[in-house]
């Protein structure tokens, strides 16, 4: 039960404002990752120097003082166009 009648309009306004920021998953994107302690400056440099492996959902990554790079290719379903 709402105690203050001003709360409901504020909640409705917030829902309307943030509605455009809500997304829905439309496809899985297979990802690969690579970890390094080098400070690579560009994706091309990372592409050439790193050893890539499959990145499964929930995989742990991020050793101290390391960086992780991720890559994947996605094709949007026709329903998204």
VOGU-3710 file (C-alpha; in Angstrom, 3 decimals, decimal comma):
1> xxxxxxxxxx> 0,000/0,000/0,000  1,367/3,394/-1,001  1,360/5,878/1,843  2,168/9,027/-0,135  0,040/9,678/-3,245  2,995/11,454/-4,901  4,962/8,204/-5,162  2,822/6,517/-7,843  3,189/9,308/-10,471  6,936/9,424/-9,804
11> xxxxxxxxxx> 7,250/5,668/-10,320  5,191/5,819/-13,520  7,367/8,669/-14,842  10,530/6,688/-14,046  9,187/3,597/-15,837  8,340/5,669/-18,913  11,741/7,405/-18,888  13,774/4,194/-18,570  11,629/2,052/-20,875  13,875/2,857/-23,863
21> xxxxxxxxxx> 16,920/1,579/-21,950  15,504/-1,917/-21,462  16,696/-4,476/-23,984  15,719/-7,981/-24,943  18,171/-10,681/-25,992  17,578/-11,638/-29,626  20,439/-14,090/-30,252  23,440/-15,712/-28,612  26,820/-14,388/-29,711  29,694/-16,885/-29,478
31> xxxxxxxxxx> 32,613/-15,046/-27,880  36,338/-15,567/-27,671  38,636/-14,004/-25,108  42,321/-13,489/-24,490  44,080/-12,285/-21,347  47,365/-10,434/-21,265  49,554/-8,460/-18,914  50,821/-6,395/-21,851  49,195/-3,024/-22,406  48,062/-3,363/-25,999
41> xxxxxxxxxx> 46,789/-0,167/-27,565  44,751/-1,336/-30,546  42,420/-4,173/-31,552  44,730/-4,998/-34,482  47,679/-5,412/-32,120  45,575/-7,637/-29,848  44,338/-9,677/-32,816  47,893/-10,461/-33,895  49,636/-11,007/-30,537  47,138/-12,819/-28,326
51> xxxxxxxxxx> 46,087/-16,447/-28,003  42,310/-16,597/-28,230  40,071/-19,189/-26,566  36,328/-19,760/-26,320  34,653/-17,641/-23,630  31,813/-19,559/-22,043  29,110/-17,732/-20,056  30,145/-17,572/-16,409  33,844/-18,128/-17,128  36,168/-16,425/-14,656
61> xxxxxxxxxx> 38,705/-13,959/-15,967  40,631/-10,917/-14,790  43,883/-11,751/-13,041  45,555/-8,946/-11,089  47,205/-6,408/-13,406  45,908/-8,085/-16,551  43,575/-7,040/-19,337  41,031/-9,179/-21,128  40,052/-8,728/-24,751  36,820/-10,143/-26,168
71> xxxxxxxxxx> 35,680/-10,685/-29,739  32,630/-12,152/-31,388  30,574/-11,976/-34,552  26,821/-11,517/-34,521  24,159/-11,624/-37,200  20,907/-9,931/-36,267  17,740/-11,902/-36,986  15,444/-10,434/-39,648  12,912/-9,592/-36,921  15,321/-6,907/-35,649
81> x> 15,474/-4,967/-38,893
//
